């Protein structure tokens, strides 16, 4: 469905490895490559060999918006990872790795906006092996609150209508 290249190198490796797959069968070719420490995922020619799928795609701007949203969700889940998003050879956004709380807040503000950061309440709770970290915004009367609601389990993004509804119900008096 696309031409996909994943190139990655860890700090303890002298060379990187590159995996390339093309088309429906996605037969993977792996070879050594030159690459700095980190990973690069490149997707080219999405649905190039599946015309039936291509006709259901929206405009390039709309499809890129969906990709940007996924990158934002990943950036919110993994503050410890630097993430760059490029499109047509142009750097669109860059999220630097954040280790300190002030850096976390800077990334949160760049993704969700400064107004979000002003009204965000960060809740961290731990009991034994169970820990819960919740960040949410209090803004009465905000009709589109759901667009800023992100859920993660073990740093993995998830979307579940039932869970999102339960969260809204639990906080409905505060929102």
C-alpha positions in Angstrom: 0.0 0.0 0.0 3.0 2.3 0.4 6.8 2.3 0.2 7.9 2.1 3.8 11.4 2.6 5.1 12.4 2.3 8.8 16.0 3.2 9.7 17.2 2.9 13.2 20.4 3.0 15.3 20.9 2.7 19.1 23.7 4.5 20.9 25.6 1.2 21.4 25.6 0.3 17.7 28.3 1.4 15.2 25.9 1.2 12.3 22.2 1.5 11.7 19.9 -0.9 10.1 17.3 -0.1 7.5 14.2 -2.1 6.7 12.3 -1.4 3.5 9.0 -2.8 2.4 6.9 -2.1 -0.7 3.5 -3.0 -1.8 0.8 -5.4 -0.5 3.0 -8.3 0.3 5.3 -6.1 2.3 8.4 -8.4 1.8 11.0 -6.7 4.0 14.5 -6.1 2.9 17.0 -5.4 5.8 20.4 -3.9 5.2 23.0 -1.9 7.1 22.8 1.9 6.7 24.4 5.2 7.8 22.1 7.0 10.3 22.5 9.0 13.5 21.3 7.6 16.8 17.5 7.3 16.7 14.9 6.2 14.2 13.4 7.5 11.0 10.1 6.3 9.5 9.5 7.3 6.0 6.2 6.5 4.2 6.1 7.3 0.4 3.3 6.9 -2.2 0.5 5.9 0.2 -1.9 3.6 -1.7 0.1 3.9 -4.9 -0.8 0.3 -5.9 -4.3 0.3 -4.6 -6.4 2.7 -6.7 -9.6 1.6 -5.0 -8.3 2.9 -1.6 -6.9 6.1 -3.1 -10.4 7.2 -4.2 -11.5 7.2 -0.6 -8.7 9.5 0.5 -9.5 13.1 1.3 -7.4 16.0 0.2 -3.7 15.9 1.0 -4.3 18.6 3.6 -6.9 16.5 5.4 -4.8 13.3 5.3 -1.8 15.2 6.6 -3.9 16.6 9.4 -4.7 13.0 10.5 -1.0 12.2 10.4 -0.1 15.3 12.4 -2.7 14.4 15.1 -1.1 10.9 15.5 2.3 12.5 15.9 0.9 14.9 18.5 -0.6 12.0 20.4 2.7 10.2 20.4 4.6 13.3 21.4 2.2 13.7 24.4 2.8 10.1 25.5 6.6 10.1 25.2 8.2 13.2 26.5 11.5 11.4 26.6 11.6 11.0 22.8 12.5 13.7 20.3 10.1 13.7 17.4 10.4 15.6 14.0 7.6 15.6 11.4 8.5 16.5 7.9 6.3 16.8 4.8 7.5 17.1 1.2 11.0 17.7 2.5 10.0 20.5 4.9 10.2 20.3 8.7 6.7 20.9 10.0 7.1 20.4 13.7 9.9 19.5 16.1 9.4 18.2 19.6 12.7 18.0 21.6 13.1 15.3 24.2 11.9 16.6 27.6 13.4 15.4 30.8 12.5 18.2 33.3 9.0 19.3 34.3 9.5 22.7 32.7 10.4 21.0 29.4 7.3 18.8 29.7 5.2 22.0 30.1 6.8 23.6 27.1 6.0 20.6 24.9 2.5 20.4 26.3 2.0 24.1 25.5 3.4 23.8 22.0 1.1 20.9 21.2 -2.1 22.0 23.0 -1.6 25.7 23.1 -0.7 28.2 25.8 -4.3 28.6 27.0 -4.5 24.8 27.6 -1.3 25.0 29.7 -2.7 27.8 31.9 -5.8 25.8 32.7 -4.3 22.3 32.8 -4.3 20.4 36.1 -1.7 17.6 36.3 -2.7 14.7 38.6 -0.3 12.0 39.5 -1.4 9.2 41.8 0.4 6.0 42.9 -0.6 3.1 45.1 1.8 0.2 45.1 2.5 -0.9 41.5 -0.4 1.1 40.1 0.2 4.6 39.0 -2.1 7.0 37.2 -1.1 10.3 35.6 -3.9 12.5 34.3 -3.7 15.9 32.8 -6.9 17.7 32.0 -8.3 21.2 31.5 -11.0 22.9 33.5 -12.9 25.4 31.3 -16.6 25.6 31.9 -18.8 25.8 28.8 -16.2 24.6 26.4 -18.3 22.6 23.9 -15.3 21.0 22.1 -13.6 19.7 25.2 -13.5 16.2 23.7 -11.0 17.3 21.0 -8.4 17.9 23.7 -9.1 14.6 25.5 -6.3 12.1 25.0 -6.2 8.7 26.7 -3.1 6.5 27.1 -2.5 3.1 28.7 1.2 2.3 29.4 2.2 5.2 27.1 0.1 3.8 24.3 -2.6 6.1 22.8 -6.1 4.7 22.7 -9.5 5.8 21.7 -12.5 4.2 23.3 -15.9 5.9 23.3 -17.0 4.2 26.5 -13.9 5.3 28.4 -14.1 8.8 27.0 -17.8 9.0 28.0 -17.0 7.8 31.5 -14.3 10.4 31.9 -16.6 13.2 30.8 -19.3 11.9 33.2 -16.9 11.8 36.1 -15.8 15.4 35.5 -19.0 16.9 34.2 -19.5 19.1 37.2 -16.0 20.6 36.9 -16.0 21.1 33.1 
